[in-house]
Amino acid sequence: MNNTLSVSSLNNQIKSLLETTFLQMSVKGELSRITYHNSGHVYFTLKDENSAISCVMFRGNLSRLKFRLEEGMAVIVHGSISVFTQRGSYQINATSIEPDGEGALALAYEQLKQKLQAKGYFEYKKPIPKVINKIAIITSQTGAALQDMLRVATNRWPLVKIVLLDTIVQGEASASSIAHNINRAQTLDVDVIVVGRGGGSIEDLWAFNEEVVADAIFTCKIPVVSAVGHEIDFVISDFVADLRAPTPSAAMEMILPDKNEMLFRLDEMSMHMDKLFQRLLYTKAQNLKHLHELFKAHSFEAKLAINKREIELLYSRFSQKIDFILAHKNAKLEKTKEDLFFIMKKFLNFKETKLTNLSELFLQNEPSKNLHVNYAQVVKDGKKTTLKSLKVEDTFELHSKEEIVSAKVISKKSLL
């Protein structure tokens, strides 16, 4: 019975045995049931086809992990066994983790690239100004990249002003230093910001693959040029920046004009301006000549001459019209005279014939000829009348060829 152990004693012996036996080890497996805790720790299960073991990575070690743990990811966990005696359970206390078959930095690079692409960090690009007066360079003041950029900038465009923000570009504090200076550069009234450094390994360039740097570039209101490493080096800042330069010196070549080319263009522009000026003078002279001709054509004298010609033309047309009308009227008058003479002659002949007929009729009806013996003409008040028109008591005269008799109607009787 002396070998009987308490539960606590047993668990303490197991803890001592396991923790001293498995002080440093590496275990390969597949990640499962990953939980990022509010405390900053991460809890997960490492499993294979037949077994599983609980694992924990505390905040201090997790902060150095370059990639994010994902479900089903094959990894190698480095660490030690820790036993929790109160529950009689054990777990792996992970100090570092690396992808199985793939480098941790390469995996972290792809994870962040996919994450930022999904957030739209690679789509929107601010245009680089065509005229740049002031540049902020974010790099190390002791690096060769700075000297390359200054040399190219001076040779290409000496008028540009350059503000250097000395920055840590390698190591633990580099990412925060780069992000801080990007935000600071926005207050310096610059036209463009160049972020860069010379070449190196992926570890040397890793600061430009950090999310904090990507966030600073994406939210920056001033156009940012990423000029990191050599042409074959691609970092996250290259995708987020508004312009990617293959090298730091190439960045200056891409954003600054060449003074020699500009001078040549100025010469061309000067010659072009001379030609334009000569053409303008010629055009203005022609316009002035044309205006002078128009002025002459529209002057008071010209208008008088035109009006005089119009008056003469109108007078000529009027005279012709009057002559034509008079000739027409004369011809019409002659025709009318002839017609009138013919009508009057015809009328006179007609009247003459009628007068002759009346004369003959008068002669035929003359009372002296028409009155027979024993017949007399009844006359009342000097006018011829008939017996029928006379009334009783009327006085009248009876005219014969030889005598006139006064009489009075005593009585009257109709014979019909």
Stockholm file with secondary structure:
# STOCKHOLM 1.0

chainA/1-416         MNNTLSVSSLNNQIKSLLETTFLQMSVKGELSRITYHNSGHVYFTLKDENSAISCVMFRGNLSRLKFRLEEGMAVIVHGSISVFTQRGSYQINATSIEPDGEGALALAYEQLKQKLQAKGYFEYKKPIPKVINKIAIITSQTGAALQDMLRVATNRWPLVKIVLLDTIVQGEASASSIAHNINRAQTLDVDVIVVGRGGGSIEDLWAFNEEVVADAIFTCKIPVVSAVGHEIDFVISDFVADLRAPTPSAAMEMILPDKNEMLFRLDEMSMHMDKLFQRLLYTKAQNLKHLHELFKAHSFEAKLAINKREIELLYSRFSQKIDFILAHKNAKLEKTKEDLFFIMKKFLNFKETKLTNLSELFLQNEPSKNLHVNYAQVVKDGKKTTLKSLKVEDTFELHSKEEIVSAKVISKKSLL
#=GR chainA/1-416 SS CTTCCCHHHHHHHHHHHHHHHTSSEEEEEEEEEEEECTTSCEEEEEECSSCEEEEEECHHHHTTCCSCCCTTCEEEEEEEEEEETTTTEEEEEEEEEEESSSCHHHHHHHHHHHHHHHTTTTTCCCCCCSSCCEEEEEECTTSHHHHHHHHHHHHHCTTCEEEEEECCCSSTTHHHHHHHHHHHHTTSCCSEEEEEECCCCTTTTGGGGSHHHHHHHHHCSSCEEEEESCTTCCCHHHHHSSEECSSHHHHHHHHSCCHHHHHHHHHHHHHHHHHHHHHHHHHHHHHHHHHHHHHHHTSHHHHHHHHHHHHHHHHHHHHHHHHHHHHHHHHHHHHHHHHHHHHHHHHHHHHHHHHHHHHHHHHHHCHHHHCCTTCCEEEETTEECCGGGCCTTCEEEEECSSCEEEEECCCCCCCC
#=GC SS_cons         CTTCCCHHHHHHHHHHHHHHHTSSEEEEEEEEEEEECTTSCEEEEEECSSCEEEEEECHHHHTTCCSCCCTTCEEEEEEEEEEETTTTEEEEEEEEEEESSSCHHHHHHHHHHHHHHHTTTTTCCCCCCSSCCEEEEEECTTSHHHHHHHHHHHHHCTTCEEEEEECCCSSTTHHHHHHHHHHHHTTSCCSEEEEEECCCCTTTTGGGGSHHHHHHHHHCSSCEEEEESCTTCCCHHHHHSSEECSSHHHHHHHHSCCHHHHHHHHHHHHHHHHHHHHHHHHHHHHHHHHHHHHHHHTSHHHHHHHHHHHHHHHHHHHHHHHHHHHHHHHHHHHHHHHHHHHHHHHHHHHHHHHHHHHHHHHHHHCHHHHCCTTCCEEEETTEECCGGGCCTTCEEEEECSSCEEEEECCCCCCCC
//
